[in-house]
Every structure is written in C-alpha cells, then in structure tokens.
C-alpha cells in the first residue's frame, strides 16, 4: 500500500529489459499514484513509473527546513497579501490595508538584518494610519523577548503544485465578483483582496457553495509560488469535496503560470483546514504569530 500523496519516499523501480543496472532509485515527494506513480524530485523533475515496475518503496524523513527556505516562503506570501499600501523599512515589509485583516496590516521581517532597531519607526508608521502596530513573527526570522504574549498563530504549510485537468464547476475570475462575495462574507475590500506585488491573483468560485483566492509571486531565490487564501465553504456544503475542488483549481492555475511551490497559512486551531491541506500533500514548514510592536 502506498503512502499518501505528498509523502517523501525512496522508490526503487525496474528499468527496461537489458538495462545495466536493471533497476534504479528516485527520492522525492509522491505526487500521484495509481497505474502510474509520479515522484517529484528536489529539483522539480517528475519521474513517472508504471506501478508494475515498482520494486520497493519506503518513506524517508523530510529534509531539515533551512532558515532561507522560511524567508523565501514568507516573502512570497507577503507580496501576495501586501495590503493597499506597503513600504520597506530596515529589512521589514510594512503593510497597511485599512485595518482589514491582520495579515494586510502587519510588518514582517524579510531580510536577514531586520531586527528590533526598527520597532519604534514601525510603531510610528502604523500609529499614523490609526491601526495597531502589529508585527508578524515567523519562526527563526525574529526572536521575541521572553514573556511577550503573541496570538493568531498560523501554521505555514507547503507543497508542490502541478497542472491538472480543469476542475468541474469551479469558475475563475480576476476579481471577486458577486458570486464570490456571496460565499466569502468577511468585510475585506476589493483593493486589499486584489493587491499583489509583482504577481498575479485569481478568485475561484463554486457559485453559492465555495470560494477561494490564489496569488502567484516570486521569492528572492527565483522560485515561483502559488499561495492559497480566503478559502470558504458554505456550512451546509462542507465535507463534500468543494473546498478541495477550489484549492485544486487554484493550484492548477498557479502551476500554469510557472509556480513550482505552493503554500497556505492556516490558523493553528483550524483542524479541519489543516487536515484538508495534509490530504492534498501539504506539510508544515514553520509557524508564525502576531505581536503588538508597542509591547516590545
């Protein structure tokens, strides 16, 4: 029995008759299983193997997450949800979105030199806009002093998207239309939802049932990322695969635009969402939380 898609595996498989040696191995993440098994390697290459040629498969531990990987993911995510106004300050990206959502109204440390020396200026910048001076604190990118309370913990999960067949019943648009708004009930303006820095954004809808947002941006190492956000499913339609359909449509949209990595930021206590993304092959990379800069 094969492990779930998204699991890192070592796969030994038979080569064509007459090959020397007669078999070989590939290490990567299982991306598809069935009559043909696909493994995506660390370099992004997809190795396809007929199931009848598989000789052995074993689960191997995930490689340790490097700080540079966290930084790349966080920058791609910040550019994908930058608010309606943003500015760089001493290695921090400050975002303002009229007070709509913490993500669009917080500063995130993205450069290696981003440190506490900028906190006074960050506090002043947000005070001038009439909102709390929130900073996002991703693992390893900023060290909080002992005893400082943080909240809004998010699990940041990553995966490898791939272009698939069109998802039946899902409509994609460049802006949040009336059908999308009928499902996504949060009071977030189009200016904030459509904002993206050096990237593209799309909105997916199953009319009356589910909605979600996707954004494609580029991290400092040149990787193209597709990020999922604002995924909502009407309560009476949950557990019927509609949320997954929305996400798969957006992942395909992103892959078609060159994205080779995907991420999603999920509230740590949202067990249902975390379980959905794990079933889709996402794995936890790191965590992030929020704190008021004026308390530091």
N, C-alpha and C positions, 0 to 999 in steps of 0.2 A: 504494500500500500504506500502510495506516495505521500510525502508531507504536504501541507497547504502551500498554495502559491505564495511567493514572497520569501519562502524559507531559503537560507543559504545552504547549498548542498555541494557535494562532490559526486559527480556522475561518471561512472565507467561504462563505456559502450563499445560495441563491436564495429570495426571498420569493414569496408568492402572486402570480399574474398581476395586473397592474395596480398593483402596489405602486410607490411612489416614495420612495426609490430602489428599483431592482429586486432588490438584494441587500444583505446586511449581514454584520457580522463578530461573532464572540464569542471571547473569550480566557478560557481556563480549563484545567482538567485533564480529559483524556479519561477518561471513566468507563465507557463501554460502546460497543461497535462492532458492526456487523452491518448489517441492513436499516435500523435506526435508530441514529444516532450520538448519544451524550449527552456533553455537556461541562458540568462543574460550575464555575461562576464563583467568584471570590474571596469573594463574599458568600454562597455556598452555593446559589445558584439553579442548577437543572439545565435546560439548554437542549437540547431533543430535535430532531434534524434528520433527515429522511429521507436515506438515503445518495445517492439520485438527485439531490438538490438541492444536494449539496456541490460547490462550485466550486473550492475550493483549501484546502489545509491545510498548515501549516508548524509545525515545532517552535520554541518560543520559550524563552529561558533562564528558569530558575527565579528568582523574586524573591529578593533577599538576605534571609537569615534575621536577624531582629532579636533582640536580647538578651531583649526582653519575650516573644517567642514561645518561646524556650528556657525561660524562667522559668515560663510558663504550662504547657508540656508537663511540666516537671519536677514542678510542684506537683500536677497531676492524677495523675501516676504515683506520687508519694509517698503521696498519700491513698488510692491504690488498693492499695498494698502497705505498710501502716503498722506491721506487727508487731502484737503483742498489747498493747503499751504505747507511748505516744508523748507527747511534750511539746514545746512551743515554747520556744526559748531564744535571745534576741537575734537573731531572724531565721532561725534554724536550726530544722528539724524533726528532733528526735531520736527514733529508732525502736528498739524492742527487741522481739525475737521469740524469746527463749530461746536465742540463738545459732544459730538455723536460718536459713540463707541470709545472704549479705552485705547484700542489699537491705533485709531486715527488721531488720538490726542495724547501721544506719549513720545518721549525721546528714547532712542535705542542706541547703545554703544556698538558701533560697527567697525571702527578702526582700532588697531591694537593699542594706540595711545589714548583712547577715550578713557578718562578717569574722573575722579571726584573733583578735580580742579574746575570743571565746567559747571558744577551743580548750581552755583549762585547765579550764573548767567542763564542757565536753563530755567530756574525758578522765576527770574525776572521776565523771561520771554513769554512764559505761559501766563504769568500774572497780568501782563499787558493785554492778553486776549481773554481774560476773565475765566480761566479754567484752572483746575489743579495742575501742579507741575508733576505729572506722572512720568516715571521712567520705567521702561521695560528692562528686566534683569534676566537675560538668558544665562544658563549655566556657563561658567568659566569666563564670560565676557565682562563681568563686573562683580566685584566682591562686596557684598553687603556687610556692614559692621555687625558684630554680634548683638542680638537682641532687637534688631529692627524688624518690625512686622511687615510682611508682604502678603498680598492676596491676589486673586484672579489667576491662580496657577494654571498654565497651559502645558499640555503635552504636545511636543512638536514631533510629528511622525513623517517619515519619508518613504518613498517607493520609486520604482522605475516605471513610468507610463509607457504604453505602446498604442499605436493607432489600431483601432478595431473597426468592425462594421458599424454603420450608423445605428444609433440606439432608437428603436421604435418608440414613437410617442413623445420624444424629447424635442423641444423647439429651442434653437439657439438664436440669440439676438445680441446686438451690440450695446443695447441699453436696457435697463429694467422697465419693461412695458407694463401695461395694466394687468395682464395675466400673471406676470412675475410678482407684482406687488400684492396681488390677491392672496398669495401664499406667504410671502415674506412680510411680516407685519411690523417689523421694527421701524422706528421713525428715523431713518437714515436717508439723507438727501441724495439725489442723483449725482451731485457734484462729488460727494465722498465715495459713493459706490463705483463711479466710473473713473475715478482718479487712478492713474498708474504712471510711473516714471520709466520712460524708455521701454515700453512694453505694450501689450495688448490685453484687452479684457473682454469677456463674454458672459452672457447670462443664459442659463439653461432652465427650461420650464416644462413640467408636465402639467398642462393647464388645470387649475383647481386642485392640484394634488401635491406637487413638489417644485422646489426652486433651488437654485444654487448659482454661485459666481465662480468664474475661473479667471486667472490672470497669468500671463506669461512674462517673465522678466529674466534678466541675466545677472548672475553673481560675479564677483570680482575675478574668479578663475576662468570665466568664459562659459560656464555651464548655463544652459537654458533650463529654467524651472517653470513648471505649471503649479500654481497654488489653488487649492480649493477653499472656499469660504462661503459664509451666508447660506449654508445648506439647511433647508427647512422642508419638512414633510407634514402635511395636514394630519392632525391626530388620528382621524378616522381611517387614514390610508397607510398608517405605519405598519412595518413588518410585512410588506408586500413587495419589496424589492424596488420601490420607486426612488428611494434615496440613492441606492446603488446605481440605478439607471442614470440619474442626474450626474453623479460623480464620474461614471464611466464615459458619458458623453463629453464631459469637460476634459477628462484626461486624454481622450482621443483628439479633441480639438487642440489641446496643447501639444501633443506629440506631432500632429500635422504641422505645427508651427516651430518645430525644432526642439521642443522640450525633451530632454533625456532624463530629467529627475522631476519628482513631484513631492509636494509637502502639504500638510494640513496642520492647523493649530487647533487643538481641542481642549476645552475645559477639562481639567483633571478629573472632576467628578461626573463627567458625562460618559457613563459606562456604555450606554447603547451606541453612541457615536464611535467611541474607541473600538468597540467590538466590530462595528461595520468596517472601519478602515483596516483593522487587522485582517479581516476576512478578504479584503481586497489586496492584501500584500504589503500594507504599510507597517513599518516598525518604528518604535520610539527611538529618536535620535538624541533628544535632550528635552529639558523643561525650561519654562520661562515664567516670570511672575511680575507683578507691578508693585511699585512703592512710590510714595509721595516724596519728591526730592527735598521738599522743605523740612522733612523729618530727619534728614541726614546731616 
